[in-house]
Amino acid sequence: MPYVDGFIVAVPKKNLKAYAKLSRKAGRIWREHGALDYREWVADDVKPGKLTSFPQSVKLKTGETVVFAWITYKSRAQRDRINAKVMADKRLKMSLDAMPFDAKRMIYGGFANLVTV
């Protein structure tokens, strides 16, 4: 059964080009280790809500935008194996300060398939 890791991050607009470069590199590494798909999307029609919203979820600040992403795997077991390899991959090692986004405000988690149409 397919399995997905989902992510939401706040990225300073001035860092969007650097973030995209890092994402392309990360995507290639995830795919190399066996992920089926790696996608990242930048906010285009995302407004603050009254109670909840994408901007509120990451405590969006002035000059930032929301990025929504997912990585698809064949199964949860495959995801766990792939993520262990990716986390050990030296090509992705960088300090939190060097990242082009605030990793402390990143929201992420694994999701099992509920509906396929």
Sequence and secondary structure as in RCSB ss.txt:
>XXXX:A:sequence
MPYVDGFIVAVPKKNLKAYAKLSRKAGRIWREHGALDYREWVADDVKPGKLTSFPQSVKLKTGETVVFAWITYKS
RAQRDRINAKVMADKRLKMSLDAMPFDAKRMIYGGFANLVTV
>XXXX:A:secstr
  EEEEEEEEEEGGGHHHHHHHHHHHHHHHHHTT SEEEEEE SS    SS  HHHHTT  TTEEEEEEEEEES 
HHHHHHHHHHHHH GGG   GGGSSS GGG EEEEEE     
